[in-house]
């Protein structure tokens, strides 16, 4: 965080990004009476993803920083793709991130009557016309950025004929796709958005809020700027792809308003992450093609997916602050997001011991049938952390990777004739390796030194290795889902050298993005509840899944303790 002093208005000057600098200047100049009003305007046609989280943090954050307001407005102008499920999930995601729109929940559909009146106004002024051409014909006539477009043969219809046709469109006389209302602007404009864009299209579809009242719906570009105007938004913050749309929004407002007030649109770079796709269309394709298990699959970059995986809202907000707000597109390493999660969970998550790939150890000189309690700390990052009781007995599980029969000198874990510390318990020494008939190691026989119990104060010698473990008879079986990155390529859309053919991002799906195993966890987890977050010591951070129950404990791996992908990349470059 920047520790610079604040100015007279309480805003830290040296920490202002370029959007905040614009707002700060407006306030000083007394624009909009010094008020700041932003909005977050999602389309309810899918679940929000991490890119939306950045926009949420920015828009609500600007309002908080400048003592302003932020609206939540659903741009629900396409009933064919929209659903109440998406409306509800978006509200849940925003609240989970820690933001509140108060009583300022709006919909573009709230303004359908007003938008219709403005469309009629443009027709009466000769600035809009009904076009009978198909979408394909209109697209072909728009030209290219270097070639002017061709005027529609219907462009010069009379005002009376356009009004009649538009009313008949509204009354449902025509089929979908047979006519559109277009703005009459400039087919020679170098900005393609100004080449007579569509304002209304026919859609005989049930709307989740207006029902069957309308069979014509405004285009997003016609509704967006006017909705900002109606809500008296001061700062309309959009991603860079809307920069070329800004002259169109301004043109619409020029035709319909006679006030000095208008929203100021400012564009910023959208969030692009490595190993991630964030196109709603592509995410929907993954869901509908059953490549993932729904929108909240923990491999998805959706906010609901991150929540289910065990990410915290604080980690996502910290990530958004850390990457800042840029004026040009760039790509952020997903490892930075994972670092933010580790950083936050390290302070919050209780520690437990869990064995993911068990190898049985029998401590031959420990009394049969006896159990004793060992004491472990819940969270070493919390100076007021409570202790937990961990049972210890004759038979335990350790990780198979913590034993090596022919160990090199610098292998500081368990090996024949070598000694390690069992965390919170005793030193043990491997005396015998038990194998099955084909030579697989199935069990170790060890001895323990009863004078080396952790915390006893009697330990006078040291060993270099410490490993985790669980006692066999009290350990809880848990279904454990080891989630990894969904794609193997930094840019899943890239063709050529990586596996994607002709930009088919699905060719870069990671076949190992989910492995399900049975792990054994210490009994302190017997009352674990969905969304509880823990650190499996020496392994990673895990979250209790929503599928978990008293009969079946289910964990999702949130993130490993370290960036294993960086290690993989280093190896691949050697």
FIBAKE-564803 format. One record per residue (C-alpha): residue number from 0; y, x, z. Coordinates in steps of 0.05 Angstrom, whole numbers, plus 5000, padded with zeros to 4 digits. Layout:
(rec NUM, (Y, X, Z))
...
//
This chain:
(rec 0, (5000, 5000, 5000))
(rec 1, (5071, 5022, 4987))
(rec 2, (5109, 5036, 5051))
(rec 3, (5179, 5035, 5022))
(rec 4, (5232, 4996, 5058))
(rec 5, (5251, 4926, 5037))
(rec 6, (5317, 4905, 5007))
(rec 7, (5364, 4852, 5034))
(rec 8, (5321, 4796, 5004))
(rec 9, (5259, 4823, 5038))
(rec 10, (5225, 4845, 4974))
(rec 11, (5200, 4917, 4969))
(rec 12, (5238, 4947, 4911))
(rec 13, (5195, 5007, 4894))
(rec 14, (5131, 4965, 4893))
(rec 15, (5155, 4914, 4842))
(rec 16, (5115, 4908, 4778))
(rec 17, (5151, 4891, 4714))
(rec 18, (5143, 4815, 4724))
(rec 19, (5169, 4820, 4795))
(rec 20, (5228, 4861, 4770))
(rec 21, (5245, 4804, 4721))
(rec 22, (5242, 4753, 4776))
(rec 23, (5282, 4796, 4824))
(rec 24, (5336, 4803, 4771))
(rec 25, (5337, 4728, 4759))
(rec 26, (5345, 4715, 4834))
(rec 27, (5403, 4763, 4838))
(rec 28, (5436, 4729, 4779))
(rec 29, (5427, 4661, 4811))
(rec 30, (5384, 4635, 4755))
(rec 31, (5349, 4569, 4772))
(rec 32, (5389, 4567, 4836))
(rec 33, (5348, 4627, 4862))
(rec 34, (5283, 4588, 4864))
(rec 35, (5216, 4614, 4839))
(rec 36, (5163, 4566, 4814))
(rec 37, (5099, 4589, 4779))
(rec 38, (5035, 4555, 4759))
(rec 39, (4962, 4569, 4745))
(rec 40, (4941, 4527, 4684))
(rec 41, (4866, 4531, 4671))
(rec 42, (4830, 4489, 4619))
(rec 43, (4773, 4451, 4654))
(rec 44, (4721, 4471, 4602))
(rec 45, (4683, 4524, 4641))
(rec 46, (4678, 4562, 4706))
(rec 47, (4732, 4612, 4725))
(rec 48, (4716, 4686, 4718))
(rec 49, (4744, 4751, 4746))
(rec 50, (4799, 4752, 4693))
(rec 51, (4823, 4685, 4718))
(rec 52, (4820, 4713, 4789))
(rec 53, (4871, 4765, 4768))
(rec 54, (4917, 4710, 4741))
(rec 55, (4907, 4668, 4803))
(rec 56, (4926, 4726, 4848))
(rec 57, (4986, 4741, 4804))
(rec 58, (5014, 4671, 4799))
(rec 59, (5002, 4650, 4871))
(rec 60, (5021, 4720, 4894))
(rec 61, (5089, 4716, 4859))
(rec 62, (5103, 4651, 4893))
(rec 63, (5085, 4680, 4961))
(rec 64, (5125, 4744, 4950))
(rec 65, (5189, 4708, 4930))
(rec 66, (5182, 4648, 4978))
(rec 67, (5170, 4601, 4919))
(rec 68, (5118, 4550, 4897))
(rec 69, (5057, 4552, 4852))
(rec 70, (5026, 4492, 4818))
(rec 71, (4954, 4482, 4798))
(rec 72, (4955, 4446, 4731))
(rec 73, (4894, 4429, 4690))
(rec 74, (4908, 4433, 4615))
(rec 75, (4860, 4377, 4600))
(rec 76, (4877, 4363, 4527))
(rec 77, (4807, 4367, 4497))
(rec 78, (4760, 4315, 4528))
(rec 79, (4701, 4338, 4485))
(rec 80, (4695, 4403, 4524))
(rec 81, (4720, 4383, 4593))
(rec 82, (4683, 4359, 4654))
(rec 83, (4697, 4338, 4726))
(rec 84, (4646, 4392, 4747))
(rec 85, (4694, 4445, 4721))
(rec 86, (4754, 4413, 4754))
(rec 87, (4719, 4414, 4821))
(rec 88, (4692, 4485, 4814))
(rec 89, (4761, 4512, 4795))
(rec 90, (4792, 4481, 4857))
(rec 91, (4736, 4510, 4900))
(rec 92, (4745, 4579, 4870))
(rec 93, (4820, 4581, 4882))
(rec 94, (4813, 4558, 4954))
(rec 95, (4758, 4610, 4966))
(rec 96, (4804, 4664, 4941))
(rec 97, (4853, 4643, 4995))
(rec 98, (4906, 4605, 4957))
(rec 99, (4933, 4534, 4965))
(rec 100, (4973, 4492, 4916))
(rec 101, (4992, 4442, 4971))
(rec 102, (5009, 4374, 4940))
(rec 103, (5023, 4404, 4872))
(rec 104, (4959, 4387, 4834))
(rec 105, (4976, 4365, 4764))
(rec 106, (4943, 4351, 4697))
(rec 107, (4970, 4356, 4626))
(rec 108, (4941, 4285, 4619))
(rec 109, (4994, 4263, 4670))
(rec 110, (5044, 4275, 4613))
(rec 111, (5007, 4243, 4554))
(rec 112, (5057, 4185, 4550))
(rec 113, (5116, 4232, 4551))
(rec 114, (5085, 4279, 4500))
(rec 115, (5071, 4220, 4454))
(rec 116, (5144, 4199, 4459))
(rec 117, (5167, 4269, 4441))
(rec 118, (5120, 4270, 4381))
(rec 119, (5150, 4204, 4357))
(rec 120, (5219, 4235, 4367))
(rec 121, (5201, 4293, 4322))
(rec 122, (5174, 4247, 4268))
(rec 123, (5238, 4205, 4270))
(rec 124, (5279, 4268, 4261))
(rec 125, (5237, 4291, 4202))
(rec 126, (5207, 4349, 4241))
(rec 127, (5135, 4326, 4242))
(rec 128, (5088, 4294, 4191))
(rec 129, (5017, 4267, 4185))
(rec 130, (4971, 4310, 4143))
(rec 131, (4908, 4280, 4111))
(rec 132, (4876, 4347, 4095))
(rec 133, (4814, 4373, 4130))
(rec 134, (4819, 4430, 4180))
(rec 135, (4788, 4477, 4129))
(rec 136, (4840, 4459, 4076))
(rec 137, (4897, 4467, 4125))
(rec 138, (4871, 4535, 4148))
(rec 139, (4864, 4559, 4076))
(rec 140, (4937, 4540, 4062))
(rec 141, (4965, 4577, 4121))
(rec 142, (4963, 4643, 4084))
(rec 143, (4957, 4710, 4119))
(rec 144, (5005, 4752, 4161))
(rec 145, (5027, 4787, 4096))
(rec 146, (5024, 4726, 4051))
(rec 147, (5065, 4662, 4060))
(rec 148, (5029, 4596, 4068))
(rec 149, (5028, 4538, 4019))
(rec 150, (5061, 4472, 4037))
(rec 151, (5016, 4412, 4048))
(rec 152, (5020, 4359, 3994))
(rec 153, (5035, 4310, 4050))
(rec 154, (5092, 4351, 4080))
(rec 155, (5147, 4308, 4049))
(rec 156, (5121, 4239, 4068))
(rec 157, (5176, 4192, 4089))
(rec 158, (5192, 4183, 4162))
(rec 159, (5170, 4110, 4158))
(rec 160, (5102, 4128, 4129))
(rec 161, (5091, 4183, 4181))
(rec 162, (5109, 4136, 4238))
(rec 163, (5062, 4083, 4211))
(rec 164, (5004, 4132, 4202))
(rec 165, (5015, 4163, 4271))
(rec 166, (5014, 4095, 4305))
(rec 167, (4951, 4077, 4267))
(rec 168, (4921, 4143, 4290))
(rec 169, (4938, 4124, 4361))
(rec 170, (4908, 4055, 4351))
(rec 171, (4841, 4084, 4330))
(rec 172, (4841, 4064, 4257))
(rec 173, (4819, 4132, 4231))
(rec 174, (4757, 4174, 4242))
(rec 175, (4757, 4241, 4277))
(rec 176, (4782, 4298, 4234))
(rec 177, (4812, 4255, 4179))
(rec 178, (4886, 4265, 4199))
(rec 179, (4929, 4309, 4243))
(rec 180, (5002, 4308, 4262))
(rec 181, (5036, 4373, 4244))
(rec 182, (5104, 4402, 4262))
(rec 183, (5148, 4416, 4202))
(rec 184, (5174, 4486, 4215))
(rec 185, (5167, 4543, 4164))
(rec 186, (5107, 4558, 4120))
(rec 187, (5140, 4625, 4101))
(rec 188, (5147, 4649, 4173))
(rec 189, (5118, 4717, 4188))
(rec 190, (5093, 4686, 4253))
(rec 191, (5030, 4647, 4234))
(rec 192, (5040, 4602, 4294))
(rec 193, (5103, 4572, 4262))
(rec 194, (5069, 4553, 4197))
(rec 195, (5068, 4478, 4210))
(rec 196, (5021, 4478, 4270))
(rec 197, (4980, 4418, 4289))
(rec 198, (5009, 4376, 4346))
(rec 199, (4958, 4319, 4351))
(rec 200, (4886, 4309, 4329))
(rec 201, (4840, 4248, 4329))
(rec 202, (4784, 4249, 4380))
(rec 203, (4748, 4185, 4398))
(rec 204, (4724, 4214, 4464))
(rec 205, (4724, 4190, 4536))
(rec 206, (4773, 4229, 4578))
(rec 207, (4753, 4245, 4650))
(rec 208, (4820, 4219, 4676))
(rec 209, (4851, 4173, 4623))
(rec 210, (4785, 4141, 4603))
(rec 211, (4789, 4108, 4534))
(rec 212, (4864, 4098, 4533))
(rec 213, (4875, 4151, 4480))
(rec 214, (4838, 4170, 4416))
(rec 215, (4890, 4222, 4397))
(rec 216, (4902, 4283, 4439))
(rec 217, (4957, 4335, 4439))
(rec 218, (4940, 4406, 4419))
(rec 219, (4943, 4458, 4474))
(rec 220, (5005, 4491, 4443))
(rec 221, (5043, 4425, 4441))
(rec 222, (5027, 4407, 4513))
(rec 223, (5033, 4475, 4547))
(rec 224, (5107, 4491, 4544))
(rec 225, (5129, 4419, 4554))
(rec 226, (5084, 4413, 4616))
(rec 227, (5118, 4474, 4645))
(rec 228, (5185, 4442, 4629))
(rec 229, (5166, 4376, 4662))
(rec 230, (5144, 4412, 4725))
(rec 231, (5207, 4454, 4726))
(rec 232, (5169, 4519, 4724))
(rec 233, (5216, 4579, 4726))
(rec 234, (5166, 4633, 4706))
(rec 235, (5110, 4618, 4658))
(rec 236, (5064, 4678, 4664))
(rec 237, (5013, 4684, 4608))
(rec 238, (4966, 4736, 4581))
(rec 239, (4985, 4777, 4520))
(rec 240, (4949, 4734, 4468))
(rec 241, (5002, 4680, 4480))
(rec 242, (5060, 4726, 4462))
(rec 243, (5059, 4703, 4389))
(rec 244, (5057, 4631, 4414))
(rec 245, (5122, 4638, 4452))
(rec 246, (5168, 4625, 4392))
(rec 247, (5129, 4560, 4380))
(rec 248, (5137, 4538, 4452))
(rec 249, (5212, 4553, 4447))
(rec 250, (5217, 4514, 4381))
(rec 251, (5186, 4453, 4413))
(rec 252, (5232, 4457, 4473))
(rec 253, (5292, 4466, 4427))
(rec 254, (5276, 4399, 4394))
(rec 255, (5265, 4357, 4456))
(rec 256, (5311, 4382, 4511))
(rec 257, (5386, 4384, 4520))
(rec 258, (5390, 4423, 4586))
(rec 259, (5403, 4496, 4601))
(rec 260, (5340, 4499, 4642))
(rec 261, (5276, 4522, 4609))
(rec 262, (5215, 4562, 4633))
(rec 263, (5215, 4637, 4619))
(rec 264, (5149, 4660, 4590))
(rec 265, (5127, 4731, 4607))
(rec 266, (5062, 4761, 4581))
(rec 267, (5017, 4811, 4616))
(rec 268, (4952, 4846, 4597))
(rec 269, (4889, 4806, 4611))
(rec 270, (4834, 4838, 4652))
(rec 271, (4780, 4873, 4611))
(rec 272, (4721, 4903, 4649))
(rec 273, (4667, 4951, 4627))
(rec 274, (4596, 4924, 4622))
(rec 275, (4624, 4853, 4621))
(rec 276, (4641, 4796, 4574))
(rec 277, (4694, 4747, 4594))
(rec 278, (4698, 4699, 4536))
(rec 279, (4685, 4628, 4560))
(rec 280, (4648, 4615, 4496))
(rec 281, (4602, 4674, 4507))
(rec 282, (4591, 4658, 4580))
(rec 283, (4573, 4586, 4561))
(rec 284, (4524, 4615, 4509))
(rec 285, (4490, 4655, 4564))
(rec 286, (4484, 4593, 4608))
(rec 287, (4460, 4546, 4554))
(rec 288, (4412, 4597, 4525))
(rec 289, (4381, 4608, 4594))
(rec 290, (4396, 4682, 4592))
(rec 291, (4423, 4671, 4663))
(rec 292, (4408, 4618, 4716))
(rec 293, (4473, 4578, 4712))
(rec 294, (4547, 4591, 4720))
(rec 295, (4537, 4618, 4791))
(rec 296, (4482, 4666, 4773))
(rec 297, (4501, 4729, 4813))
(rec 298, (4500, 4770, 4748))
(rec 299, (4555, 4728, 4717))
(rec 300, (4628, 4751, 4723))
(rec 301, (4648, 4682, 4746))
(rec 302, (4682, 4674, 4813))
(rec 303, (4624, 4628, 4835))
(rec 304, (4575, 4682, 4813))
(rec 305, (4611, 4736, 4853))
(rec 306, (4614, 4690, 4913))
(rec 307, (4539, 4677, 4911))
(rec 308, (4526, 4751, 4902))
(rec 309, (4563, 4766, 4966))
(rec 310, (4631, 4790, 4942))
(rec 311, (4688, 4773, 4990))
(rec 312, (4754, 4741, 4970))
(rec 313, (4790, 4799, 5002))
(rec 314, (4754, 4849, 4958))
(rec 315, (4774, 4812, 4895))
(rec 316, (4846, 4805, 4917))
(rec 317, (4848, 4879, 4935))
(rec 318, (4819, 4896, 4867))
(rec 319, (4872, 4854, 4832))
(rec 320, (4927, 4889, 4871))
(rec 321, (4897, 4957, 4858))
(rec 322, (4894, 4950, 4783))
(rec 323, (4964, 4923, 4780))
(rec 324, (4998, 4886, 4723))
(rec 325, (5004, 4920, 4655))
(rec 326, (5043, 4905, 4592))
(rec 327, (4988, 4930, 4545))
(rec 328, (4914, 4915, 4541))
(rec 329, (4868, 4965, 4574))
(rec 330, (4798, 4966, 4601))
(rec 331, (4781, 4975, 4675))
(rec 332, (4717, 5008, 4699))
(rec 333, (4675, 4955, 4735))
(rec 334, (4659, 5011, 4785))
(rec 335, (4729, 5001, 4814))
(rec 336, (4712, 4928, 4829))
(rec 337, (4646, 4949, 4861))
(rec 338, (4684, 5001, 4902))
(rec 339, (4730, 4947, 4928))
(rec 340, (4670, 4906, 4950))
(rec 341, (4638, 4965, 4986))
(rec 342, (4704, 4982, 5019))
(rec 343, (4711, 4912, 5047))
(rec 344, (4639, 4900, 5066))
(rec 345, (4634, 4967, 5101))
(rec 346, (4684, 4941, 5152))
(rec 347, (4654, 4871, 5159))
(rec 348, (4579, 4872, 5146))
(rec 349, (4530, 4879, 5204))
(rec 350, (4475, 4931, 5195))
(rec 351, (4401, 4914, 5193))
(rec 352, (4340, 4953, 5173))
(rec 353, (4299, 4928, 5114))
(rec 354, (4243, 4961, 5075))
(rec 355, (4241, 4943, 5001))
(rec 356, (4181, 4983, 4978))
(rec 357, (4136, 4987, 5040))
(rec 358, (4088, 5042, 5059))
(rec 359, (4049, 5029, 5123))
(rec 360, (4051, 5081, 5178))
(rec 361, (4003, 5080, 5237))
(rec 362, (4027, 5120, 5298))
(rec 363, (3960, 5140, 5324))
(rec 364, (3982, 5164, 5393))
(rec 365, (4023, 5101, 5408))
(rec 366, (3987, 5049, 5452))
(rec 367, (3954, 4992, 5413))
(rec 368, (3984, 4923, 5424))
(rec 369, (4047, 4951, 5456))
(rec 370, (4118, 4934, 5433))
(rec 371, (4182, 4963, 5461))
(rec 372, (4255, 4951, 5447))
(rec 373, (4301, 4999, 5412))
(rec 374, (4375, 4989, 5409))
(rec 375, (4418, 4992, 5346))
(rec 376, (4492, 4980, 5335))
(rec 377, (4513, 4920, 5293))
(rec 378, (4571, 4953, 5258))
(rec 379, (4593, 5025, 5270))
(rec 380, (4660, 5011, 5237))
(rec 381, (4677, 4961, 5293))
(rec 382, (4694, 4995, 5359))
(rec 383, (4677, 4930, 5395))
(rec 384, (4612, 4920, 5358))
(rec 385, (4554, 4888, 5395))
(rec 386, (4485, 4919, 5399))
(rec 387, (4421, 4890, 5370))
(rec 388, (4349, 4896, 5395))
(rec 389, (4297, 4924, 5347))
(rec 390, (4223, 4921, 5365))
(rec 391, (4181, 4984, 5357))
(rec 392, (4105, 4989, 5356))
(rec 393, (4044, 5026, 5334))
(rec 394, (4048, 5002, 5261))
(rec 395, (4111, 5005, 5220))
(rec 396, (4134, 5002, 5148))
(rec 397, (4176, 5057, 5117))
(rec 398, (4203, 5062, 5046))
(rec 399, (4152, 5092, 4999))
(rec 400, (4207, 5138, 4971))
(rec 401, (4217, 5168, 5041))
(rec 402, (4148, 5202, 5036))
(rec 403, (4126, 5256, 4988))
(rec 404, (4058, 5288, 4991))
(rec 405, (4078, 5352, 4955))
(rec 406, (4149, 5356, 4979))
(rec 407, (4198, 5411, 4958))
(rec 408, (4232, 5452, 5011))
(rec 409, (4297, 5411, 5008))
(rec 410, (4262, 5344, 5016))
(rec 411, (4284, 5326, 5086))
(rec 412, (4244, 5262, 5095))
(rec 413, (4170, 5252, 5113))
(rec 414, (4116, 5297, 5086))
(rec 415, (4049, 5323, 5111))
(rec 416, (4060, 5366, 5172))
(rec 417, (4135, 5350, 5173))
(rec 418, (4176, 5312, 5223))
(rec 419, (4231, 5260, 5215))
(rec 420, (4271, 5215, 5260))
(rec 421, (4260, 5141, 5258))
(rec 422, (4330, 5113, 5264))
(rec 423, (4343, 5085, 5334))
(rec 424, (4272, 5105, 5354))
(rec 425, (4229, 5168, 5357))
(rec 426, (4211, 5231, 5319))
(rec 427, (4145, 5223, 5281))
(rec 428, (4102, 5275, 5247))
(rec 429, (4055, 5261, 5188))
(rec 430, (3984, 5282, 5205))
(rec 431, (3941, 5248, 5152))
(rec 432, (3950, 5213, 5084))
(rec 433, (3903, 5155, 5070))
(rec 434, (3888, 5139, 4997))
(rec 435, (3848, 5085, 4960))
(rec 436, (3790, 5099, 4914))
(rec 437, (3836, 5116, 4855))
(rec 438, (3880, 5163, 4894))
(rec 439, (3939, 5117, 4911))
(rec 440, (3971, 5129, 4978))
(rec 441, (3962, 5066, 5020))
(rec 442, (3976, 5089, 5091))
(rec 443, (4001, 5147, 5133))
(rec 444, (3975, 5168, 5201))
(rec 445, (4029, 5199, 5244))
(rec 446, (4041, 5219, 5316))
(rec 447, (4105, 5208, 5355))
(rec 448, (4140, 5249, 5409))
(rec 449, (4154, 5202, 5466))
(rec 450, (4210, 5247, 5492))
(rec 451, (4253, 5237, 5430))
(rec 452, (4274, 5165, 5436))
(rec 453, (4344, 5154, 5409))
(rec 454, (4396, 5144, 5463))
(rec 455, (4352, 5170, 5519))
(rec 456, (4392, 5234, 5527))
(rec 457, (4328, 5275, 5530))
(rec 458, (4326, 5301, 5459))
(rec 459, (4336, 5376, 5459))
(rec 460, (4314, 5392, 5388))
(rec 461, (4335, 5368, 5320))
(rec 462, (4305, 5346, 5254))
(rec 463, (4342, 5344, 5188))
(rec 464, (4318, 5276, 5163))
(rec 465, (4329, 5206, 5190))
(rec 466, (4295, 5145, 5157))
(rec 467, (4296, 5070, 5168))
(rec 468, (4235, 5028, 5184))
(rec 469, (4212, 4959, 5209))
(rec 470, (4156, 4942, 5258))
(rec 471, (4099, 4908, 5220))
(rec 472, (4080, 4849, 5266))
(rec 473, (4152, 4826, 5277))
(rec 474, (4181, 4840, 5209))
(rec 475, (4204, 4780, 5167))
(rec 476, (4183, 4774, 5095))
(rec 477, (4242, 4760, 5050))
(rec 478, (4248, 4747, 4976))
(rec 479, (4298, 4799, 4953))
(rec 480, (4334, 4795, 4886))
(rec 481, (4357, 4862, 4862))
(rec 482, (4415, 4845, 4816))
(rec 483, (4444, 4897, 4770))
(rec 484, (4496, 4897, 4715))
(rec 485, (4482, 4844, 4662))
(rec 486, (4495, 4891, 4603))
(rec 487, (4474, 4962, 4588))
(rec 488, (4534, 4979, 4544))
(rec 489, (4605, 4992, 4568))
(rec 490, (4630, 4947, 4513))
(rec 491, (4576, 4894, 4503))
(rec 492, (4608, 4871, 4438))
(rec 493, (4607, 4939, 4405))
(rec 494, (4561, 4946, 4344))
(rec 495, (4531, 5010, 4317))
(rec 496, (4513, 5064, 4366))
(rec 497, (4497, 5015, 4421))
(rec 498, (4445, 4960, 4411))
(rec 499, (4491, 4903, 4389))
(rec 500, (4480, 4884, 4316))
(rec 501, (4542, 4857, 4281))
(rec 502, (4576, 4848, 4348))
(rec 503, (4520, 4806, 4378))
(rec 504, (4534, 4819, 4451))
(rec 505, (4466, 4791, 4473))
(rec 506, (4432, 4852, 4442))
(rec 507, (4462, 4892, 4498))
(rec 508, (4433, 4849, 4555))
(rec 509, (4402, 4891, 4610))
(rec 510, (4327, 4874, 4615))
(rec 511, (4329, 4901, 4686))
(rec 512, (4389, 4861, 4710))
(rec 513, (4344, 4824, 4759))
(rec 514, (4282, 4847, 4796))
(rec 515, (4252, 4803, 4850))
(rec 516, (4211, 4836, 4905))
(rec 517, (4185, 4820, 4974))
(rec 518, (4220, 4861, 5027))
(rec 519, (4209, 4865, 5102))
(rec 520, (4270, 4858, 5147))
(rec 521, (4279, 4867, 5222))
(rec 522, (4271, 4803, 5263))
(rec 523, (4346, 4800, 5281))
(rec 524, (4353, 4764, 5214))
(rec 525, (4308, 4704, 5232))
(rec 526, (4368, 4658, 5241))
(rec 527, (4407, 4683, 5181))
(rec 528, (4447, 4630, 5144))
(rec 529, (4467, 4625, 5070))
(rec 530, (4526, 4670, 5053))
(rec 531, (4514, 4717, 5113))
(rec 532, (4529, 4787, 5090))
(rec 533, (4494, 4849, 5116))
(rec 534, (4483, 4922, 5100))
(rec 535, (4411, 4942, 5092))
(rec 536, (4417, 5011, 5123))
(rec 537, (4412, 5068, 5072))
(rec 538, (4402, 5017, 5016))
(rec 539, (4461, 4972, 5001))
(rec 540, (4498, 4908, 5016))
(rec 541, (4461, 4842, 5012))
(rec 542, (4478, 4768, 5019))
(rec 543, (4434, 4711, 5041))
(rec 544, (4427, 4665, 4981))
(rec 545, (4439, 4590, 4980))
(rec 546, (4365, 4581, 4964))
(rec 547, (4347, 4611, 5032))
(rec 548, (4316, 4567, 5085))
(rec 549, (4281, 4571, 5153))
(rec 550, (4215, 4576, 5115))
(rec 551, (4237, 4627, 5064))
(rec 552, (4291, 4679, 5072))
(rec 553, (4324, 4699, 5006))
(rec 554, (4372, 4758, 4996))
(rec 555, (4415, 4777, 4937))
(rec 556, (4436, 4849, 4928))
(rec 557, (4511, 4850, 4927))
(rec 558, (4521, 4924, 4910))
(rec 559, (4487, 4989, 4924))
(rec 560, (4516, 5037, 4975))
(rec 561, (4536, 5084, 4919))
(rec 562, (4552, 5078, 4845))
(rec 563, (4482, 5090, 4817))
(rec 564, (4508, 5077, 4746))
(rec 565, (4554, 5138, 4749))
(rec 566, (4493, 5180, 4767))
(rec 567, (4454, 5149, 4708))
(rec 568, (4511, 5165, 4661))
(rec 569, (4515, 5237, 4684))
(rec 570, (4441, 5246, 4672))
(rec 571, (4445, 5215, 4602))
(rec 572, (4500, 5265, 4583))
(rec 573, (4460, 5326, 4603))
//
